[in-house]
Amino acid sequence: MSQIPTDRGAFQSLTLKSAAAIAIAAAASRLGVELPAGAAQELAGAGIDLVVTLGLIGVAVGRSRARGPIA
């Protein structure tokens, strides 16, 4: 089954990445930190990847500890 461009996961959403980048840039500005060009976007992408990876690890650990069948 191929994935069409309009059928992407929420973590791949440009809107989500843009919102995270704006939040990072706003927080950095509030703290008086000047970010290089593109740094907020890179940090947003890395943060989203981290959250997704930790979520998948949590699911794997939860499934390995589960005692019953998947319902």
Secondary structure, 3 states (H helix, E strand, C coil): CCCCCCCCCHHHCHHHHHHHHHHHHHHHHHHCCCCCCCHHHHHHHHHHHHHHHHHHHHHHHHHHHCCCCCC
